[in-house]
Amino acid sequence: MPGVLERTPPQLAADLVQQGVTLTGGGALLHHLDFFLADRLQLPVKVAGDPLAAVVRGTAAILQKLPQPRRLQVLRA
C-alpha cells in the first residue's frame, strides 16, 4: 500500500494522520485486519464499537439529508 497517503487529498490526509482510520462494516470483523492495515499504512486503525450498526447509522444519516424520494429503487447484485 505504499503511496496511498501521498495520493490522498491534503485535507483528508491530515485528518487521517490526526484521527486515524476507523473500520466499519463486515470487513471490520476480519481477525486482525486493524493490525494489518495499521502496519501497512503506518496510521492508527481502530474497529468501530459496533461496526455493522455503524454502517446502518451512516446510511440512515445520508438518506435523511436527501430530498424525499417519491420512489426508492432497490438493486440486488
SVG drawing of the C-alpha trace seen along z (x, -y; Angstrom):
<svg xmlns="http://www.w3.org/2000/svg" viewBox="-44 -20 49 34">
<polyline fill="none" stroke="black" stroke-width="0.4" points="0.0,0.0 2.9,-2.4 1.9,-5.8 -1.7,-5.7 -1.4,-8.6 0.7,-10.6 -2.2,-10.3 -4.8,-11.4 -6.0,-15.0 -4.1,-17.1 -7.0,-17.9 -8.2,-14.2 -4.6,-13.0 -4.2,-15.4 -7.4,-14.1 -6.2,-10.5 -2.9,-11.2 -4.6,-13.1 -7.7,-10.9 -6.6,-7.6 -8.8,-5.1 -12.0,-3.6 -13.1,-0.3 -16.8,0.3 -19.0,3.0 -18.5,6.7 -14.9,6.4 -14.0,4.7 -14.8,8.1 -12.0,9.9 -9.5,11.1 -6.5,8.7 -7.4,6.6 -6.9,3.5 -3.4,4.5 -2.5,5.4 -3.7,2.1 -2.1,0.1 1.2,1.8 0.9,1.2 -0.5,-2.3 1.6,-3.5 -1.6,-5.1 -3.7,-4.4 -6.5,-2.0 -9.4,-1.0 -12.6,1.0 -15.9,-0.8 -17.6,0.3 -20.4,1.9 -19.2,2.0 -22.3,3.3 -24.6,0.8 -22.2,-2.0 -22.9,-1.3 -26.7,-1.4 -26.4,-4.6 -24.2,-6.3 -26.6,-5.2 -29.6,-6.5 -27.9,-9.9 -27.2,-10.2 -30.7,-9.2 -32.2,-11.8 -30.2,-14.5 -31.5,-13.6 -34.7,-15.1 -37.6,-12.8 -37.8,-10.4 -41.2,-9.6 -39.9,-6.1 -37.0,-4.2 -35.5,-1.6 -33.6,1.3 -31.0,3.0 -29.8,6.5 -26.4,7.9"/>
</svg>
